[in-house]
Amino acid sequence: MKMGVKQVIKSLDAFPRAEEHLLQKTQSGALVSIVGLVIMATLFIHELTYYLAIYTVHEMSVDLTRGETLPIHINMTFPSLPCDVLSVDAIDMSGKHEVDLDTNIWKLRLNSHGHIIGTEYLSDLVEKDHATHNHDNEKEHHDDSDKKLHAFGFDQEAENMIKKVKQALADGEGCRVYGILDVQRVAGNFHISVHGLNIYVAQMIFGGATHVNVSHIIHDLSFGPKYPGIHNPLDDTVRILHDTSGTFKYYIKIVPTEYRYISKDVLPTNQFSVSEYFSRMHKFDKTWPAVYFLYDLSPITVTIKEERRSFLHFITRLCAVLGGTFALTGMLDRWMFRLLDALTKTKPNARSGRR
């Protein structure tokens, strides 16, 4: 009875083995085995790398955030305008208007070669502005209240301002503007321009709006921290004007984004798309050139999750590729053996036929 059970079990063996003296080892079989091992090792490394790699999954949902601020990271260079004439203004749909946001923005004076001039490049002045909330330092920002036109000419402050800026223009000075704006999380715009100047002062400095060159380089513009793989379309944008002037408008659609790392850390940020429009200045235009960034927020938020493939998925793929390679090399070995065997048999027959 026991012998019968053993025989039944043996009959179920899917991998029968022949006796050692019945096996034949060939050079072609060795070659196929080596090639198969190389292929299987390569596929194993590929599958292991694929298993260990982190991939991302995108999900969309309605944006439910309320009452938060929107950080705007700015890093721009204006190679043809001195820092004394540039101001950053922001306004949103709620009616909040921030004029000349020098408490959040730093300005670096640049020479004609783009290098920072000296070591006192307004950073200390901005820190003082944070502490005292006055805008008197270096006469950077001149509003209408302290730039009135006197009956017989400008006051001394305006005259000094004009001389200083004209000298900076003659020296080819530029300005780098960088920092972070914290605005309300509603649609709005911010712009960089000479609008902080009194119109008469601006007219005396430039001789008209058509002579204001708002050429600029956007090194970085983002609406929150950067996550792996993000692409900000305005980074490294260069817009240089030659013998003309005008206003640049960038229409930005902001998409709230949440990036979830494999470690479960969450990074709230934003990504955006942009379209651009340039309006050329004409001689009788009453507006002054500027660089506008008009932004709106999408009602849809995107969640990006980092994930890793399961170990069961890895084992399944590994068995499939290694098993398939093993089966293919076995078939190739049999075909090569039969081909070589047939060729060796035809040679003696050919010789006997000649005799």
PyMOL commands that set and color helices and strands:
alter all, ss='L'
color gray80, all
select helices_A, chain A and resi 2-11+20-22+27-52+83-85+123-132+137-139+144-146+156-170+199-206+209-211+311-354
alter helices_A, ss='H'
color red, helices_A
select strands_A, chain A and resi 54-62+69-78+87-92+97-98+105-110+174-184+188-193+216-222+237-239+246-260+266-280+290-297+300-308
alter strands_A, ss='S'
color yellow, strands_A
deselect
rebuild
show_as cartoon
